[in-house]
Amino acid sequence: MAKKGNRVQVILECTEHKNSGMPGTSRYITTKNKKNTPDRMELKKFNPILKKMTVHKEIK
């Protein structure tokens, strides 16, 4: 039986890394409550390839 609720799993991908043209990607998996945050999430997370904190946006 599946869990009921508004919490869904989302993938966050680095925006700076995508534009830099370097190989590889920085992605994180997290959960969010769709009722509280219906729009796309945007968090500052650490990018190990660029070795700095960057903005990660939710992807579909």
SEFIZA-3560 file (N, C-alpha, C; in Angstrom, 3 decimals):
REM SEFIZA-3560
<numar><xx>0.836</xx><yy>-1.182</yy><zz>0.000</zz><atom>N</atom></numar>
<numar><xx>0.000</xx><yy>0.000</yy><zz>0.000</zz><atom>CA</atom></numar>
<numar><xx>0.883</xx><yy>1.249</yy><zz>0.000</zz><atom>C</atom></numar>
<numar><xx>0.624</xx><yy>2.135</yy><zz>-0.901</zz><atom>N</atom></numar>
<numar><xx>1.443</xx><yy>3.344</yy><zz>-1.044</zz><atom>CA</atom></numar>
<numar><xx>1.088</xx><yy>4.367</yy><zz>0.028</zz><atom>C</atom></numar>
<numar><xx>2.096</xx><yy>5.191</yy><zz>0.367</zz><atom>N</atom></numar>
<numar><xx>1.871</xx><yy>6.268</yy><zz>1.331</zz><atom>CA</atom></numar>
<numar><xx>1.033</xx><yy>7.361</yy><zz>0.685</zz><atom>C</atom></numar>
<numar><xx>0.125</xx><yy>7.928</yy><zz>1.476</zz><atom>N</atom></numar>
<numar><xx>-0.673</xx><yy>9.053</yy><zz>0.993</zz><atom>CA</atom></numar>
<numar><xx>-0.063</xx><yy>10.329</yy><zz>1.543</zz><atom>C</atom></numar>
<numar><xx>-0.163</xx><yy>11.395</yy><zz>0.801</zz><atom>N</atom></numar>
<numar><xx>0.343</xx><yy>12.658</yy><zz>1.294</zz><atom>CA</atom></numar>
<numar><xx>0.810</xx><yy>13.569</yy><zz>0.179</zz><atom>C</atom></numar>
<numar><xx>1.299</xx><yy>14.734</yy><zz>0.591</zz><atom>N</atom></numar>
<numar><xx>1.732</xx><yy>15.745</yy><zz>-0.363</zz><atom>CA</atom></numar>
<numar><xx>3.237</xx><yy>15.752</yy><zz>-0.576</zz><atom>C</atom></numar>
<numar><xx>3.978</xx><yy>14.919</yy><zz>0.160</zz><atom>N</atom></numar>
<numar><xx>5.441</xx><yy>14.941</yy><zz>0.073</zz><atom>CA</atom></numar>
<numar><xx>5.907</xx><yy>14.127</yy><zz>-1.129</zz><atom>C</atom></numar>
<numar><xx>6.681</xx><yy>14.787</yy><zz>-2.021</zz><atom>N</atom></numar>
<numar><xx>7.181</xx><yy>14.129</yy><zz>-3.227</zz><atom>CA</atom></numar>
<numar><xx>8.699</xx><yy>14.275</yy><zz>-3.307</zz><atom>C</atom></numar>
<numar><xx>9.315</xx><yy>13.353</yy><zz>-4.017</zz><atom>N</atom></numar>
<numar><xx>10.769</xx><yy>13.377</yy><zz>-4.200</zz><atom>CA</atom></numar>
<numar><xx>11.111</xx><yy>14.228</yy><zz>-5.427</zz><atom>C</atom></numar>
<numar><xx>12.110</xx><yy>15.128</yy><zz>-5.275</zz><atom>N</atom></numar>
<numar><xx>12.513</xx><yy>16.001</yy><zz>-6.377</zz><atom>CA</atom></numar>
<numar><xx>14.025</xx><yy>15.925</yy><zz>-6.566</zz><atom>C</atom></numar>
<numar><xx>14.484</xx><yy>16.267</yy><zz>-7.781</zz><atom>N</atom></numar>
<numar><xx>15.911</xx><yy>16.281</yy><zz>-8.110</zz><atom>CA</atom></numar>
<numar><xx>16.337</xx><yy>17.724</yy><zz>-8.296</zz><atom>C</atom></numar>
<numar><xx>17.435</xx><yy>18.111</yy><zz>-7.629</zz><atom>N</atom></numar>
<numar><xx>17.993</xx><yy>19.453</yy><zz>-7.767</zz><atom>CA</atom></numar>
<numar><xx>19.263</xx><yy>19.371</yy><zz>-8.596</zz><atom>C</atom></numar>
<numar><xx>19.387</xx><yy>20.231</yy><zz>-9.608</zz><atom>N</atom></numar>
<numar><xx>20.553</xx><yy>20.223</yy><zz>-10.488</zz><atom>CA</atom></numar>
<numar><xx>21.205</xx><yy>21.601</yy><zz>-10.486</zz><atom>C</atom></numar>
<numar><xx>22.544</xx><yy>21.624</yy><zz>-10.511</zz><atom>N</atom></numar>
<numar><xx>23.304</xx><yy>22.868</yy><zz>-10.482</zz><atom>CA</atom></numar>
<numar><xx>23.106</xx><yy>23.651</yy><zz>-11.777</zz><atom>C</atom></numar>
<numar><xx>22.844</xx><yy>24.965</yy><zz>-11.638</zz><atom>N</atom></numar>
<numar><xx>22.645</xx><yy>25.810</yy><zz>-12.814</zz><atom>CA</atom></numar>
<numar><xx>23.961</xx><yy>26.362</yy><zz>-13.337</zz><atom>C</atom></numar>
<numar><xx>24.879</xx><yy>26.721</yy><zz>-12.460</zz><atom>N</atom></numar>
<numar><xx>26.176</xx><yy>27.271</yy><zz>-12.877</zz><atom>CA</atom></numar>
<numar><xx>27.011</xx><yy>26.237</yy><zz>-13.622</zz><atom>C</atom></numar>
<numar><xx>26.961</xx><yy>24.988</yy><zz>-13.165</zz><atom>N</atom></numar>
<numar><xx>27.751</xx><yy>23.916</yy><zz>-13.784</zz><atom>CA</atom></numar>
<numar><xx>27.273</xx><yy>23.647</yy><zz>-15.210</zz><atom>C</atom></numar>
<numar><xx>25.952</xx><yy>23.688</yy><zz>-15.402</zz><atom>N</atom></numar>
<numar><xx>25.387</xx><yy>23.424</yy><zz>-16.735</zz><atom>CA</atom></numar>
<numar><xx>25.865</xx><yy>24.473</yy><zz>-17.738</zz><atom>C</atom></numar>
<numar><xx>25.957</xx><yy>25.729</yy><zz>-17.292</zz><atom>N</atom></numar>
<numar><xx>26.357</xx><yy>26.830</yy><zz>-18.182</zz><atom>CA</atom></numar>
<numar><xx>27.873</xx><yy>26.901</yy><zz>-18.387</zz><atom>C</atom></numar>
<numar><xx>28.661</xx><yy>26.285</yy><zz>-17.477</zz><atom>N</atom></numar>
<numar><xx>30.122</xx><yy>26.394</yy><zz>-17.557</zz><atom>CA</atom></numar>
<numar><xx>30.725</xx><yy>25.540</yy><zz>-18.675</zz><atom>C</atom></numar>
<numar><xx>30.037</xx><yy>24.466</yy><zz>-19.063</zz><atom>N</atom></numar>
<numar><xx>30.540</xx><yy>23.601</yy><zz>-20.120</zz><atom>CA</atom></numar>
<numar><xx>31.491</xx><yy>22.522</yy><zz>-19.633</zz><atom>C</atom></numar>
<numar><xx>31.723</xx><yy>22.431</yy><zz>-18.319</zz><atom>N</atom></numar>
<numar><xx>32.585</xx><yy>21.389</yy><zz>-17.752</zz><atom>CA</atom></numar>
<numar><xx>31.856</xx><yy>20.051</yy><zz>-17.786</zz><atom>C</atom></numar>
<numar><xx>32.597</xx><yy>18.936</yy><zz>-17.885</zz><atom>N</atom></numar>
<numar><xx>31.934</xx><yy>17.633</yy><zz>-17.901</zz><atom>CA</atom></numar>
<numar><xx>31.365</xx><yy>17.275</yy><zz>-16.533</zz><atom>C</atom></numar>
<numar><xx>30.308</xx><yy>16.468</yy><zz>-16.536</zz><atom>N</atom></numar>
<numar><xx>29.685</xx><yy>16.011</yy><zz>-15.295</zz><atom>CA</atom></numar>
<numar><xx>28.558</xx><yy>16.932</yy><zz>-14.863</zz><atom>C</atom></numar>
<numar><xx>27.814</xx><yy>16.487</yy><zz>-13.829</zz><atom>N</atom></numar>
<numar><xx>26.731</xx><yy>17.298</yy><zz>-13.276</zz><atom>CA</atom></numar>
<numar><xx>26.713</xx><yy>17.135</yy><zz>-11.764</zz><atom>C</atom></numar>
<numar><xx>26.157</xx><yy>18.130</yy><zz>-11.093</zz><atom>N</atom></numar>
<numar><xx>25.964</xx><yy>18.062</yy><zz>-9.647</zz><atom>CA</atom></numar>
<numar><xx>24.471</xx><yy>17.974</yy><zz>-9.396</zz><atom>C</atom></numar>
<numar><xx>24.018</xx><yy>16.848</yy><zz>-8.856</zz><atom>N</atom></numar>
<numar><xx>22.594</xx><yy>16.639</yy><zz>-8.589</zz><atom>CA</atom></numar>
<numar><xx>22.382</xx><yy>16.142</yy><zz>-7.173</zz><atom>C</atom></numar>
<numar><xx>21.314</xx><yy>16.608</yy><zz>-6.564</zz><atom>N</atom></numar>
<numar><xx>20.902</xx><yy>16.172</yy><zz>-5.237</zz><atom>CA</atom></numar>
<numar><xx>19.464</xx><yy>15.705</yy><zz>-5.300</zz><atom>C</atom></numar>
<numar><xx>19.108</xx><yy>14.704</yy><zz>-4.478</zz><atom>N</atom></numar>
<numar><xx>17.731</xx><yy>14.232</yy><zz>-4.373</zz><atom>CA</atom></numar>
<numar><xx>17.224</xx><yy>14.636</yy><zz>-2.997</zz><atom>C</atom></numar>
<numar><xx>16.040</xx><yy>15.252</yy><zz>-2.962</zz><atom>N</atom></numar>
<numar><xx>15.434</xx><yy>15.677</yy><zz>-1.706</zz><atom>CA</atom></numar>
<numar><xx>13.924</xx><yy>15.536</yy><zz>-1.815</zz><atom>C</atom></numar>
<numar><xx>13.218</xx><yy>15.851</yy><zz>-0.744</zz><atom>N</atom></numar>
<numar><xx>11.762</xx><yy>15.799</yy><zz>-0.760</zz><atom>CA</atom></numar>
<numar><xx>11.208</xx><yy>17.185</yy><zz>-0.472</zz><atom>C</atom></numar>
<numar><xx>9.992</xx><yy>17.423</yy><zz>-0.954</zz><atom>N</atom></numar>
<numar><xx>9.322</xx><yy>18.685</yy><zz>-0.657</zz><atom>CA</atom></numar>
<numar><xx>7.835</xx><yy>18.424</yy><zz>-0.481</zz><atom>C</atom></numar>
<numar><xx>7.186</xx><yy>19.320</yy><zz>0.229</zz><atom>N</atom></numar>
<numar><xx>5.748</xx><yy>19.238</yy><zz>0.440</zz><atom>CA</atom></numar>
<numar><xx>5.068</xx><yy>20.070</yy><zz>-0.642</zz><atom>C</atom></numar>
<numar><xx>4.327</xx><yy>19.415</yy><zz>-1.539</zz><atom>N</atom></numar>
<numar><xx>3.694</xx><yy>20.112</yy><zz>-2.666</zz><atom>CA</atom></numar>
<numar><xx>2.647</xx><yy>21.120</yy><zz>-2.216</zz><atom>C</atom></numar>
<numar><xx>2.053</xx><yy>20.896</yy><zz>-1.054</zz><atom>N</atom></numar>
<numar><xx>1.028</xx><yy>21.805</yy><zz>-0.551</zz><atom>CA</atom></numar>
<numar><xx>1.652</xx><yy>23.145</yy><zz>-0.139</zz><atom>C</atom></numar>
<numar><xx>2.827</xx><yy>23.108</yy><zz>0.494</zz><atom>N</atom></numar>
<numar><xx>3.494</xx><yy>24.333</yy><zz>0.961</zz><atom>CA</atom></numar>
<numar><xx>4.298</xx><yy>25.007</yy><zz>-0.141</zz><atom>C</atom></numar>
<numar><xx>4.909</xx><yy>24.225</yy><zz>-1.044</zz><atom>N</atom></numar>
<numar><xx>5.751</xx><yy>24.785</yy><zz>-2.105</zz><atom>CA</atom></numar>
<numar><xx>5.330</xx><yy>24.199</yy><zz>-3.451</zz><atom>C</atom></numar>
<numar><xx>4.268</xx><yy>24.748</yy><zz>-4.064</zz><atom>N</atom></numar>
<numar><xx>3.809</xx><yy>24.202</yy><zz>-5.349</zz><atom>CA</atom></numar>
<numar><xx>4.727</xx><yy>24.555</yy><zz>-6.521</zz><atom>C</atom></numar>
<numar><xx>5.501</xx><yy>25.657</yy><zz>-6.403</zz><atom>N</atom></numar>
<numar><xx>6.395</xx><yy>26.048</yy><zz>-7.491</zz><atom>CA</atom></numar>
<numar><xx>7.732</xx><yy>25.317</yy><zz>-7.388</zz><atom>C</atom></numar>
<numar><xx>8.611</xx><yy>25.556</yy><zz>-8.349</zz><atom>N</atom></numar>
<numar><xx>9.901</xx><yy>24.868</yy><zz>-8.379</zz><atom>CA</atom></numar>
<numar><xx>10.814</xx><yy>25.352</yy><zz>-7.257</zz><atom>C</atom></numar>
<numar><xx>11.536</xx><yy>24.417</yy><zz>-6.654</zz><atom>N</atom></numar>
<numar><xx>12.413</xx><yy>24.733</yy><zz>-5.538</zz><atom>CA</atom></numar>
<numar><xx>13.781</xx><yy>25.192</yy><zz>-6.042</zz><atom>C</atom></numar>
<numar><xx>14.438</xx><yy>26.062</yy><zz>-5.252</zz><atom>N</atom></numar>
<numar><xx>15.749</xx><yy>26.583</yy><zz>-5.596</zz><atom>CA</atom></numar>
<numar><xx>16.550</xx><yy>26.704</yy><zz>-4.299</zz><atom>C</atom></numar>
<numar><xx>17.636</xx><yy>25.933</yy><zz>-4.176</zz><atom>N</atom></numar>
<numar><xx>18.450</xx><yy>25.923</yy><zz>-2.958</zz><atom>CA</atom></numar>
<numar><xx>19.920</xx><yy>26.112</yy><zz>-3.291</zz><atom>C</atom></numar>
<numar><xx>20.667</xx><yy>26.665</yy><zz>-2.329</zz><atom>N</atom></numar>
<numar><xx>22.122</xx><yy>26.760</yy><zz>-2.477</zz><atom>CA</atom></numar>
<numar><xx>22.719</xx><yy>25.480</yy><zz>-1.888</zz><atom>C</atom></numar>
<numar><xx>23.423</xx><yy>24.727</yy><zz>-2.709</zz><atom>N</atom></numar>
<numar><xx>24.046</xx><yy>23.478</yy><zz>-2.277</zz><atom>CA</atom></numar>
<numar><xx>25.505</xx><yy>23.493</yy><zz>-2.733</zz><atom>C</atom></numar>
<numar><xx>26.314</xx><yy>22.598</yy><zz>-2.158</zz><atom>N</atom></numar>
<numar><xx>27.726</xx><yy>22.513</yy><zz>-2.507</zz><atom>CA</atom></numar>
<numar><xx>27.906</xx><yy>21.707</yy><zz>-3.782</zz><atom>C</atom></numar>
<numar><xx>28.674</xx><yy>22.257</yy><zz>-4.730</zz><atom>N</atom></numar>
<numar><xx>29.011</xx><yy>21.557</yy><zz>-5.962</zz><atom>CA</atom></numar>
<numar><xx>30.445</xx><yy>21.054</yy><zz>-5.810</zz><atom>C</atom></numar>
<numar><xx>30.659</xx><yy>19.736</yy><zz>-5.692</zz><atom>N</atom></numar>
<numar><xx>32.010</xx><yy>19.201</yy><zz>-5.481</zz><atom>CA</atom></numar>
<numar><xx>32.947</xx><yy>19.368</yy><zz>-6.680</zz><atom>C</atom></numar>
<numar><xx>32.406</xx><yy>19.507</yy><zz>-7.883</zz><atom>N</atom></numar>
<numar><xx>33.247</xx><yy>19.657</yy><zz>-9.075</zz><atom>CA</atom></numar>
<numar><xx>33.779</xx><yy>21.087</yy><zz>-9.158</zz><atom>C</atom></numar>
<numar><xx>32.908</xx><yy>22.074</yy><zz>-8.924</zz><atom>N</atom></numar>
<numar><xx>33.334</xx><yy>23.474</yy><zz>-8.923</zz><atom>CA</atom></numar>
<numar><xx>33.943</xx><yy>23.886</yy><zz>-7.579</zz><atom>C</atom></numar>
<numar><xx>33.755</xx><yy>23.047</yy><zz>-6.553</zz><atom>N</atom></numar>
<numar><xx>34.280</xx><yy>23.273</yy><zz>-5.199</zz><atom>CA</atom></numar>
<numar><xx>33.778</xx><yy>24.578</yy><zz>-4.583</zz><atom>C</atom></numar>
<numar><xx>32.463</xx><yy>24.853</yy><zz>-4.748</zz><atom>N</atom></numar>
<numar><xx>31.865</xx><yy>26.031</yy><zz>-4.123</zz><atom>CA</atom></numar>
<numar><xx>30.351</xx><yy>25.854</yy><zz>-4.021</zz><atom>C</atom></numar>
<numar><xx>29.720</xx><yy>26.726</yy><zz>-3.235</zz><atom>N</atom></numar>
<numar><xx>28.272</xx><yy>26.710</yy><zz>-3.083</zz><atom>CA</atom></numar>
<numar><xx>27.649</xx><yy>27.350</yy><zz>-4.321</zz><atom>C</atom></numar>
<numar><xx>26.671</xx><yy>26.672</yy><zz>-4.916</zz><atom>N</atom></numar>
<numar><xx>25.999</xx><yy>27.193</yy><zz>-6.107</zz><atom>CA</atom></numar>
<numar><xx>24.502</xx><yy>26.998</yy><zz>-5.974</zz><atom>C</atom></numar>
<numar><xx>23.739</xx><yy>27.659</yy><zz>-6.832</zz><atom>N</atom></numar>
<numar><xx>22.282</xx><yy>27.532</yy><zz>-6.846</zz><atom>CA</atom></numar>
<numar><xx>21.899</xx><yy>26.259</yy><zz>-7.587</zz><atom>C</atom></numar>
<numar><xx>21.069</xx><yy>25.427</yy><zz>-6.946</zz><atom>N</atom></numar>
<numar><xx>20.557</xx><yy>24.213</yy><zz>-7.558</zz><atom>CA</atom></numar>
<numar><xx>19.056</xx><yy>24.380</yy><zz>-7.717</zz><atom>C</atom></numar>
<numar><xx>18.532</xx><yy>24.117</yy><zz>-8.932</zz><atom>N</atom></numar>
<numar><xx>17.115</xx><yy>24.259</yy><zz>-9.214</zz><atom>CA</atom></numar>
<numar><xx>16.488</xx><yy>22.888</yy><zz>-9.435</zz><atom>C</atom></numar>
<numar><xx>15.207</xx><yy>22.813</yy><zz>-9.151</zz><atom>N</atom></numar>
<numar><xx>14.454</xx><yy>21.569</yy><zz>-9.328</zz><atom>CA</atom></numar>
<numar><xx>14.257</xx><yy>21.299</yy><zz>-10.822</zz><atom>C</atom></numar>
<numar><xx>14.466</xx><yy>20.027</yy><zz>-11.213</zz><atom>N</atom></numar>
<numar><xx>14.231</xx><yy>19.615</yy><zz>-12.604</zz><atom>CA</atom></numar>
<numar><xx>13.118</xx><yy>18.587</yy><zz>-12.639</zz><atom>C</atom></numar>
<numar><xx>12.510</xx><yy>18.432</yy><zz>-13.795</zz><atom>N</atom></numar>
<numar><xx>11.433</xx><yy>17.440</yy><zz>-13.935</zz><atom>CA</atom></numar>
<numar><xx>12.005</xx><yy>16.114</yy><zz>-14.391</zz><atom>C</atom></numar>
//
